[in-house]
Amino acid sequence: MGLFSFLTKEIAIDLGTANTIIIYNDKVVVDEPSIVAIERQTGKIIAVGKKAMMMHGKTHENIKTIRPLRDGVIADFQSAEYMIRELIKMIWTKKPLFPPALKMVICIPSGITEVEERAVKDSAEQAGAKDVKLIHEPMAAAIGIGIDVMEPTGNMIIDVGGGTSEIAVIALGGIVNNKSIRIAGDDFNMDIEEYMRKQHNINIGERTAERIKIEVGAALTEIDNPPDDYAVHGRDMLTGIPKEIMVNYAEIAHCLDKSISKIEAAVLNALEMTPPELSADIFRTGIYLAGGGSMLRGFDKRIHLKTKLPVHIAEDPLRAVARGTGIALKNFDKFNFLIK
């Protein structure tokens, strides 16, 4: 410990397409949507996180809302830097006398290119980080679920986030094979928007689609404890007048079927590429689900029907990756070879 080590703060960030979670001192201190609202004329940041999300889809011409991440990677460099900086400010309840030197561990999709990795590091450094390390999402999810990743036992993780679905087989502290596909929660929302336009002649926004997915989203047309029908409000495409329609979970399951089938195909592909000894382990241990997409009703059952393997959902799947990143940061010496 150096003389000024108290000035160095260690934080773990799950920089997600939909939500960004920051862990400091083993606690989730920030959990906000990954979105910023900017004034067009001056380029000034008006709001970040939940406040910006409330403006999304409701802005006038002088305000624009930007989601800096698309498909798990940074699409708008400057907005990402602003967002990280503002979210880090939310950690401290009192403004520190000296701005602390920040050591960050950020998790990234496993299918990311070196250029995209560099963009994450640069954004974090511009936002004030002195030392930035990266960890792959499936590995962070496995640690967060509570799997001993160092064991010579195969475990399969499926992390369905906002921008990417990560499917990985992990053993001996490494990713044996992985499949990262850019089909996840955002695509489910787009499927719902398109379905509402085609089937019900009603135009809805991204936030309404997200709400429908949470309230009546399902992966199977027959599930136990089905949710009540949900009232959707939007603009009638024929008359232009706002109207209300009722949707049920079976309709939504039907419209999400194509995207979920692509995730299933990727899971089967990853299982095909798994070495036989690890396949034997996975038969015993099953598949672990993490990420917000795994909370879709019947998703675990659907994966089970496709693979005939036991499927376990992580407790608090939304925060499993962030928790794992926090654990990797805390036990840096143990996990340092997983972190680049």
C-alpha positions in Angstrom: 0.0 0.0 0.0 1.5 3.3 -1.0 1.3 6.5 0.8 -1.5 7.8 -1.5 -3.4 4.5 -1.9 -6.4 6.1 -0.1 -6.7 8.4 -3.1 -7.1 5.4 -5.4 -10.6 4.1 -5.7 -11.4 0.7 -7.3 -14.7 0.4 -9.2 -16.2 -2.4 -11.3 -18.4 -1.4 -14.2 -20.9 -3.5 -16.2 -21.1 -1.2 -19.2 -24.3 -2.6 -20.8 -26.2 -1.6 -23.9 -29.4 -1.1 -21.9 -28.1 -0.5 -18.3 -24.8 0.5 -16.7 -24.1 -0.9 -13.2 -21.2 0.4 -11.0 -20.0 -1.5 -8.0 -17.8 0.2 -5.3 -16.9 -1.4 -2.0 -18.9 -4.6 -2.9 -22.1 -2.6 -3.2 -24.1 -1.6 -6.3 -23.9 2.2 -6.0 -25.2 3.1 -9.5 -27.7 1.2 -11.6 -28.9 3.5 -14.5 -30.1 3.1 -18.1 -27.2 3.7 -20.6 -28.6 6.8 -22.1 -27.7 10.5 -22.2 -29.8 13.6 -23.1 -27.9 16.4 -24.9 -28.8 20.0 -25.9 -28.2 20.1 -29.7 -27.1 23.8 -29.9 -24.6 23.8 -27.1 -23.7 20.1 -26.9 -24.3 20.4 -23.1 -25.4 17.2 -21.2 -28.8 17.8 -19.7 -29.4 14.4 -18.1 -27.9 10.9 -17.8 -29.5 7.6 -16.8 -33.1 7.5 -15.5 -33.7 11.2 -16.1 -32.6 10.9 -19.7 -34.7 7.7 -20.1 -37.8 9.6 -19.1 -37.1 12.1 -22.0 -36.4 9.3 -24.5 -38.9 9.5 -27.4 -40.5 12.7 -26.0 -37.9 15.4 -26.9 -38.3 18.5 -29.0 -35.8 19.5 -31.7 -33.3 21.2 -29.3 -32.8 18.0 -27.2 -31.7 14.6 -28.4 -31.3 11.4 -26.4 -28.4 9.1 -27.4 -27.7 5.5 -26.4 -23.9 5.5 -26.7 -23.7 1.7 -26.8 -25.2 -0.5 -29.6 -24.8 -4.3 -29.7 -22.6 -4.3 -26.6 -20.0 -1.9 -28.1 -19.5 1.9 -28.1 -21.2 3.5 -31.0 -20.9 7.1 -30.0 -17.5 7.7 -28.4 -18.1 11.2 -27.0 -21.5 10.4 -25.5 -20.0 7.2 -23.9 -17.3 9.3 -22.3 -19.8 11.8 -20.9 -22.0 9.1 -19.7 -19.2 7.2 -17.8 -18.0 10.5 -16.3 -21.5 11.5 -15.1 -22.3 8.0 -13.7 -19.0 7.9 -11.8 -19.9 11.3 -10.2 -23.1 9.6 -8.8 -20.9 7.2 -6.7 -19.8 9.9 -4.2 -22.6 11.3 -2.0 -20.2 14.0 -0.9 -17.9 15.6 -3.5 -14.3 14.5 -2.7 -11.7 17.1 -1.9 -9.3 15.6 -4.4 -10.6 13.7 -7.4 -9.6 10.1 -6.7 -7.4 8.1 -9.1 -9.7 5.4 -10.4 -8.8 1.8 -11.1 -11.6 0.3 -13.2 -12.5 -3.2 -14.3 -15.0 -3.0 -17.1 -16.7 -6.1 -18.6 -17.0 -6.4 -22.4 -18.7 -8.9 -24.8 -16.5 -11.9 -25.7 -16.9 -11.4 -29.5 -15.6 -7.8 -29.4 -12.8 -6.7 -31.8 -9.5 -5.1 -30.7 -10.6 -1.7 -32.0 -13.9 -1.9 -30.0 -11.9 -2.9 -26.9 -9.6 0.1 -27.4 -12.7 2.4 -27.6 -13.9 1.1 -24.2 -10.5 1.7 -22.7 -10.1 5.2 -24.3 -13.6 6.2 -23.1 -12.9 5.2 -19.6 -9.5 6.9 -19.6 -11.1 10.1 -21.0 -13.6 9.9 -18.2 -10.9 10.0 -15.6 -9.6 6.4 -15.1 -5.9 6.0 -14.4 -5.9 2.2 -14.9 -8.5 0.3 -17.0 -8.8 -3.5 -17.1 -11.3 -5.5 -19.1 -13.0 -8.8 -18.4 -15.2 -10.9 -20.7 -18.9 -10.9 -19.9 -19.5 -14.7 -19.8 -16.5 -15.1 -17.4 -17.9 -12.2 -15.2 -21.4 -13.8 -15.3 -20.0 -17.2 -14.2 -18.1 -15.6 -11.3 -21.2 -13.6 -10.3 -23.4 -16.7 -10.4 -21.0 -18.4 -7.9 -19.4 -21.0 -10.2 -15.8 -21.9 -9.3 -14.3 -21.0 -12.7 -10.9 -22.4 -11.8 -12.1 -26.0 -11.5 -11.4 -28.5 -14.3 -15.2 -28.8 -14.8 -17.1 -27.5 -17.8 -19.9 -25.0 -17.3 -22.0 -23.4 -19.9 -23.2 -19.8 -19.5 -25.8 -17.9 -21.5 -25.9 -14.2 -20.9 -28.7 -12.5 -22.8 -28.2 -8.7 -22.4 -29.5 -5.7 -24.2 -27.2 -5.8 -27.2 -25.6 -9.2 -27.3 -26.2 -12.8 -26.3 -23.0 -14.4 -25.0 -22.8 -18.2 -24.9 -19.7 -19.6 -23.5 -18.2 -22.9 -22.1 -15.9 -22.2 -19.3 -13.3 -24.5 -17.6 -10.0 -24.0 -15.8 -10.4 -20.3 -15.6 -10.7 -19.8 -19.3 -13.3 -19.6 -22.1 -13.0 -22.9 -24.0 -15.4 -21.8 -26.7 -17.8 -19.0 -27.1 -20.4 -17.7 -29.4 -21.3 -14.0 -29.2 -24.4 -13.0 -31.3 -25.8 -9.6 -31.7 -29.4 -10.6 -31.0 -30.7 -9.8 -27.5 -33.2 -7.5 -25.6 -33.0 -4.6 -28.1 -34.0 -7.0 -30.9 -36.9 -8.3 -28.8 -38.1 -4.7 -28.5 -37.8 -4.1 -32.3 -39.8 -7.4 -32.9 -42.6 -6.1 -30.7 -42.6 -2.7 -32.4 -42.8 -4.3 -35.8 -45.5 -6.8 -34.7 -47.7 -4.0 -33.3 -47.4 -2.1 -36.6 -48.2 -5.1 -38.8 -50.8 -6.9 -36.7 -52.6 -4.0 -34.9 -51.8 -1.0 -37.1 -50.5 0.8 -34.1 -47.2 2.8 -33.8 -45.4 2.4 -30.5 -42.0 3.7 -29.2 -39.0 1.9 -27.8 -40.0 2.5 -24.2 -43.5 1.1 -24.7 -42.1 -2.0 -26.4 -39.8 -2.5 -23.5 -42.8 -2.2 -21.1 -44.8 -4.8 -23.1 -41.8 -7.2 -23.0 -41.6 -6.8 -19.2 -45.3 -7.0 -18.5 -46.4 -9.8 -21.0 -43.2 -11.0 -22.7 -42.8 -14.7 -23.0 -40.7 -17.3 -24.9 -43.4 -20.0 -25.1 -47.1 -19.8 -26.1 -48.0 -22.0 -23.1 -46.6 -21.1 -19.7 -47.5 -21.6 -16.1 -48.9 -18.6 -14.3 -49.6 -16.5 -17.4 -49.7 -12.7 -16.9 -52.8 -10.7 -17.4 -53.5 -9.0 -20.8 -51.7 -5.7 -21.1 -53.2 -2.4 -22.4 -51.0 -0.8 -25.0 -51.3 2.8 -26.0 -50.0 4.2 -29.3 -50.8 6.0 -32.5 -53.3 4.4 -34.9 -51.5 4.3 -38.3 -54.7 4.7 -40.3 -56.3 7.7 -38.5 -53.3 9.1 -36.6 -55.4 9.2 -33.4 -54.0 7.7 -30.2 -55.7 4.4 -29.3 -55.6 1.5 -26.9 -55.4 -2.2 -27.6 -55.0 -5.3 -25.4 -52.2 -7.8 -26.0 -51.6 -11.2 -24.4 -48.5 -13.1 -23.7 -49.1 -15.7 -26.4 -49.0 -13.0 -29.1 -45.7 -11.6 -27.8 -44.3 -15.2 -27.6 -45.2 -15.6 -31.3 -43.6 -12.4 -32.4 -40.4 -13.1 -30.4 -40.1 -16.6 -31.8 -37.7 -15.8 -34.6 -35.1 -14.0 -32.5 -35.2 -16.6 -29.7 -34.8 -19.3 -32.4 -31.5 -17.6 -33.4 -30.3 -17.7 -29.8 -31.2 -21.4 -29.6 -29.3 -22.1 -32.8 -26.2 -20.4 -31.3 -26.6 -22.5 -28.1 -26.7 -25.7 -30.2 -23.7 -24.5 -32.2 -21.7 -23.8 -29.0 -22.6 -27.3 -27.7 -21.4 -28.9 -31.0 -18.0 -27.2 -30.6 -17.5 -28.3 -27.0 -14.8 -31.0 -26.4 -16.4 -34.3 -25.3 -15.1 -34.4 -21.8 -16.6 -30.9 -21.1 -19.9 -32.0 -22.8 -20.1 -34.8 -20.2 -19.7 -32.1 -17.4 -22.3 -29.9 -18.9 -24.7 -32.9 -19.0 -24.3 -33.0 -15.2 -24.1 -29.3 -14.4 -26.5 -28.0 -16.9 -26.7 -24.5 -18.4 -26.7 -21.2 -16.4 -28.7 -18.2 -17.6 -27.8 -14.6 -16.7 -28.7 -11.1 -18.1 -32.1 -9.4 -18.3 -33.2 -11.4 -21.4 -33.1 -14.6 -19.2 -36.0 -13.2 -17.2 -38.3 -13.6 -20.2 -41.1 -15.9 -19.1 -40.5 -19.5 -20.2 -37.1 -18.7 -21.7 -35.4 -21.3 -19.4 -38.0 -23.9 -20.2 -37.6 -23.3 -24.0 -33.8 -23.8 -23.8 -34.4 -26.9 -21.7 -36.8 -28.3 -24.4 -34.3 -27.6 -27.1 -31.2 -29.0 -25.3 -32.8 -31.5 -22.9 -30.3 -30.2 -20.3 -31.0 -28.8 -16.8 -31.3 -25.0 -17.0 -30.6 -22.7 -14.0 -31.4 -19.0 -13.8 -29.0 -16.9 -11.7 -30.5 -15.1 -8.7 -30.8 -11.5 -9.7 -29.8 -12.2 -13.3 -29.6 -8.5 -14.2 -26.7 -7.9 -11.8 -24.9 -11.3 -12.2 -22.3 -9.8 -14.6 -21.7 -6.7 -12.5 -21.4 -8.8 -9.3 -18.8 -11.1 -11.0 -16.8 -8.0 -12.2 -16.9 -6.7 -8.6 -15.6 -10.1 -7.3 -12.9 -10.2 -9.9 -11.8 -6.7 -8.9 -11.8 -7.5 -5.2 -9.8 -10.8 -5.7 -7.6 -9.2 -8.3 -4.5 -11.4 -7.5 -6.6 -14.6 -7.9 -8.3 -13.6 -11.1 -5.7 -11.3 -12.6 -5.0 -13.7 -15.6 -8.7 -13.4 -16.6 -8.4 -9.6 -16.7 -6.6 -7.8 -19.5 
